Amino acid sequence: MRSAEPTIRQKYVDGLYAAEDEGLRAIRDRLVSAGRWGINIGANEGKILQFLISLSNAKKIVEIGTLFGYSGVWMARSLPADGHLWTIERDHEAVRQARKAFEDCGVVEKITQVEGDAIDMLNELSPLGPFDLVFIDANKSAYPQYLEWAAKCVRPGGLIVADNTLLGGHVAESEKPESLSRAQYTEMRRFNDLIANDPRFFGTILPTDEGLTVAIRR
Ligand SMILES: C[S@@+](CC[C@H](N)C(=O)[O-])C[C@H]1O[C@@H](n2cnc3c(N)ncnc32)[C@H](O)[C@@H]1O
């Protein structure tokens, strides 16, 4: 969960490298009004996603967890003309808000919104693969399941990116903290162990405020 008020350091970095335009600011305003600002990525993570998409020439991306489309707009803007983003969300109001964001930001043609539970929807998307990049940003307790899907459906050399993998720093504690459910704590630790030790992956956690895992599917 990001705080609404960025630190001086964040302001400096975002101002230099990840300034929001009117479209992104409008999504931010709607998230704040709905009391949901902070569960989305920050502007600098948006820029990191754009950097990774450009670096890897990603054309086919799956996002798990659309919310109001903030991260989706950042990613779609970095896709080439023949690139596409499939983004999964189970909350109908969020799907509606994201649709408006994608239209207003001029990226709607590059995006397919997939409404439903992520595991079911990922299985439906599998035949469209292999994908170049998956961005995992939904319920934390299912991250290892999403990673298993990515292992099958992301091409060798493709990227797996996941937000919140430090769980606000709590993932490093030896006992589960009160603020987290048992499943959130144990499954996120399992996800991080898999990225670290499973030979199918090569990656690390970028130490952003929330922790952003970046990994290659070998
Ligand atoms: C952290 S927010 C996504 C933020 C978004 N990626 C951004 O940065 O703008 C997580 C979203 O995942 C959705 N979600 C959680 N569990 C889900 C599931 N099992 N299937 C589909 N969507 C899910 C929630 O409704 C929520 O909108």
The ligand as a Gaussian input file, in Angstrom:
#p B3LYP/6-31G(d) Opt

LIG

0 1
 C       -3.305000      -4.061000      -6.515000
 S       -4.766000      -3.883000      -7.426000
 C       -4.174000      -3.729000      -9.084000
 C       -3.549000      -2.400000      -9.335000
 C       -3.221000      -2.131000     -10.787000
 N       -2.342000      -3.143000     -11.335000
 C       -2.533000      -0.777000     -10.890000
 O       -1.365000      -0.702000     -10.501000
 O       -3.165000       0.193000     -11.334000
 C       -5.362000      -5.527000      -7.416000
 C       -6.625000      -5.757000      -8.244000
 O       -6.747000      -7.157000      -8.425000
 C       -8.110000      -7.508000      -8.351000
 N       -8.163000      -8.919000      -7.928000
 C       -7.829000      -9.424000      -6.707000
 N       -7.956000     -10.748000      -6.708000
 C       -8.379000     -11.106000      -7.945000
 C       -8.688000     -12.346000      -8.557000
 N       -8.586000     -13.491000      -7.895000
 N       -9.082000     -12.334000      -9.835000
 C       -9.178000     -11.162000     -10.537000
 N       -8.901000      -9.956000     -10.015000
 C       -8.501000      -9.929000      -8.733000
 C       -8.702000      -6.550000      -7.324000
 O      -10.101000      -6.415000      -7.524000
 C       -7.908000      -5.277000      -7.581000
 O       -8.604000      -4.413000      -8.431000

